[in-house]
């Protein structure tokens, strides 16, 4: 039953990704499009033709970030864990798939940001999207190699699939519309387990670890750029470009214990769904190239707003989610 539920969740994830593509193909803008800056020769302005120097810089930034990240994971994270021989592990039934949502999020943003770098370099569209997608997918999937040696984990094919979904969403946005019409974001509100000594081994003992490990406090969001989906007309002209519609997913009661033969976690854990508005800070345009770039980079985090929550306890309202 648990595996069937997990497969059903994956089906709806794929459905979420595909339906807007089928019904929302209108008004794609030029691939290298960018709003006017105060300085027309701004360093942050996208190049309209291939700039070899920028392309080399983009490649260096991508590879450098990858090398630093993998070195950090290997020395500061995995070196503290019990390691053994490489092995595979099916973890699809764990954490109500919140970890899979995290992999989708990572694959999406690694691809998005790398594609933006190549767009800034004036790289041709298909080449930029392909290179960005490969980077995003491989960067996230490298984590699975580390996991494959962990005694408590293993190489997870479902994680690989989640990485692919995230990279595919980012690539699909660019291939169809040349913009991020469907975005993935994350928000975090500390759960009751954050700071609890009994759960430090699972969720960590400080803010840095809670943000990464406390799945109970995470909400993963799919945010739709409403303005771009609207048909041409007066309503679209007056609708705020920065006001999105967002669907969220979270879970509660996540405490591990998946090796428990009684499967007590089945009774303890439950899913949560959210509906809210969202502020797309990348659409708050200024004439500063630096600020516009900064807004695009930080758009991975959702600004908390009032939210309607749906779960097994009923329908509720959160003022800050």
N, C-alpha and C positions, 0 to 999 in steps of 0.2 A: 504493500500500500504506500509506504514512504517513497519508494523509488518511482511509483506511478505519479505521485504528487510532484516529485522533483521534475519528472519529464514534462508534466503539464505546465509547470512554471516556465520551463525552457520554451515550450510551445508559445506561451503568451508573450514571452520576451521577443521571440522572433516575429510574432504578429505585430507587436508594438513597433518594431523596426520597419516592417514592410508596408503596412497600411498607409502611412503618410506618404511614402514614395509613390504608391500607386495613384493616390487621389490628390496629391498636392504639387504636381509638376507644372508650375506657372512662373513666369517672370524671372528666369535665371539671369543674373547679372554677370558681367565679364569676370573672368577668373582672377585677373590681377587688379581688380577694382579696389579703390581705397578712397575714403573721403578726403577732401582738401585739407591740407595742413597750412598753418600760418606761413611756414617756409616751404615753398614749392620744391626746393632741393633738399628737403629734410632727409636725414640719414634713415629715418623709419619709413619713408615712402617706398612702396613696392616698385621694383624695377619692371618696366614694360617689355624689356628684352633681356636676354641672358646676360648676367653680370658674373663672369668667371670668378672674380675675387670674392664676391658675396657667396657664390656657390661653395667655394672652398671653405669659407668661414662657417657656413651653415653645416657642412659636413663635419668640420672640426668640432663645432659646438655639440652636435648630436653624438658623435663618437666620444668626445670628452665627457659629456654628461653621463653617457652609458658606462664608461670606464670607472668614473668616480662612484657612481651608484652601486655598481657590482662590487667594487672594492670595499665600499662601506658595508654592504650586506654580508660579504664574506668574512670581514674582520670583526665588525661590531655586533653582528646578529648571529650568523650561523656558527661562528667559532665558539659561541657560548652554548650551543645545543649539542646533544648527543648525536654523533654521526656514525653511519655504517656503510654498508654496500648499497649501490644504486638499486632502487626497486620502484615498482608502480603501486599506486594506491587509489582506490575509488572513494572519493570523499563527497560524492554528490548528495548524500543524505544529510550532511552536516550543516549546522549553523543556518538552517532555513535558506541556504544558498546566498547568504549575505556576502560570504567571501567571493562567490562567483560574480556578484554584482560589483564588488571591488575590482576584480580582474577586468570586467567589461569597462568600468570607469577608467582604469589605467591604460588599457589598450586604446580607448577613444582619445584620451588627451595626449598620450605620446604621439599618436598619429596626427592629431590636429595640430599640435605645436610644431612638429617637424615639417608637416606640409606647409604651414604658414611661413616657416623659414625659407623653404624652397620657392614659395610664391614671392616672398620678398626679394629673392635672388633672381627673379625673372625666368625661372625654369618653366619649360612648357608644361601645360596642365597635366597630361597623362603621366609624364615622367615624374612630376612633382608628387602627384597623388600616389603613384605606385611606390616611389621611394619612401614617402612618409608612412605609408601603410606597412611596408616591410619592416621599417624601423620600429614602429609602434608594436607590431606583433612580436617581432624577435626580442625586443627589449623586455617586454613583459614575460615572454615565454622562457627567457633565460632564468627567471626566478624558479621555474619548475626544475631546472637542472640541480639547483641548490636543494630544493625540496626533496628531490629524488634520493639524496644521501641522508636525509634526516630520519632518525629512528621513529620519531612521532608522526612523520608525514610520509610522503612519497611523491613520485612524479604523477601528476593528475591530468588525465586527458580531458575531463570536464573543465579544468582551469585553462587548458590550451584552447578549448572551444570558446570559452568566455573571452579570452584575449582576442580571438578571431572576430567575434561579434562586435567588440568595441572598436577594433581597427576598421571593420567593414562599415560601421555606422559613420565614422568620421570620413572615410573615403566616399561613401555614398552621398553625404552632404555636398562634397565638392564636385563629384561627377555629375550630380543632378542639378545643383543650384549655385555652385561656386561660393557658398556661404554655409554657416553652421545653423541651419534652420531647426535641427533637432539636436539638442544638447544634453549631455549627461553632467550632473553635478552631485555634490555630496554636502550634507550638513551634519553637524554633530552636537548633541546635547548630552552631557555626562549621564550615564545610567546609574541606577542604584548600586551597581557593582563596582563602579569607579571609586577607588579609595578604600574598598572593603578588603581587609587583609586576607580573608578567606579566598579571594579570587585574584590576588596579585599574580599568581602563577599563570593565569589565563589571560588577564587583561592588562597587566602591568601595574606599576606603582606611581606613575607620574603622568602629566598631561601628554607628553610626547608619545608614550606607549598607549595611553587610552585612545588617543586619536587614531592610532593604527590598529588596535586590537579589540577595542570595546564595541563589538558588533551590535550590542543592544542599544547603544546610543547613536548609531549611524542611521541616516536615511539617505537612500540613493534616489535621485530625481531624474526624470526625463522631462526636459523643458522644451516647449514648442514655441518657436518664434512666430507668434500669431500674425503680426503685421505682414510678414512675407507670404503667408498662406492666404491672406485676404485677396479677393478679386479687386481689380482696379475700380476706384469709385470714391465717393465722398467720405464714406465711413473709413476706408483705409487711409485716406489723406489725414484724418483727424485721430486715428488710433495711435497711441504712443509706441514708437518703435521698440522701446526698452521693456514693454510689459508683456511677459510671456504667460502661458498656461503650463502648469507643472503637475505631473503625476509622480507620487513618491512611493517607495517601498521600504519597509523596515521589518524588524522582528523583535520579540520580547521573550524573556525566559531562557536565553541562550547561556548555558552553563557548561557545555561540553558533555562528558559522560556518554559518548557514543559507543563505548565498548561495554556498556551495562547490558547484560543479557536480558534484563526485564524491560529494556527500552523505555525507561521512565521519562526520557526526554520528549517522547511523543505526546505525553500529557502536559508537559511543562511549557513547551515552546509553541508560539503561535505567530502568525504573520500579521503585519499591519500595512494598510494602504492609505494614501493621503491624496488630497486634491487641494491645490492652492494656486495662487498667482506667483509669479517669479520675476525678479528684476534682472534683466539681461544687461549687465554693466558694460559689456562690449559694444552695446548699441547706444551708450551715452557718449556721443561724439563731442570731442573737443577739437581745437585746432593745434593741439600739441601731439606730435608723433609719439613722444615718450609716454604721455598719459594714456593715449589710445592703446598702445602696446601693453602697458601695465594692466589696463582693464581687461584686455583679451586674455592675458596670462592668468589673472586671478579669477576668471570666470568659471573655474572648476568648483568654486565654493558657492553654495546658495546662501543668499542673505535671508535670515529667518523672517518669516511672515506668518500671519494668522492662517491656520490650516484646518481643514476638515479631516478627521481620522476615522477609518473604518477598520474594525477588527472583530474578533469573536465576541467581544463584550458589547458591541453595538456601534453606534455613530457618536463621535465626540468632537470637541473643538479644542484646538490648541492655539493659544495666543502667540506662542513663540516656538516655531519648529523649522 
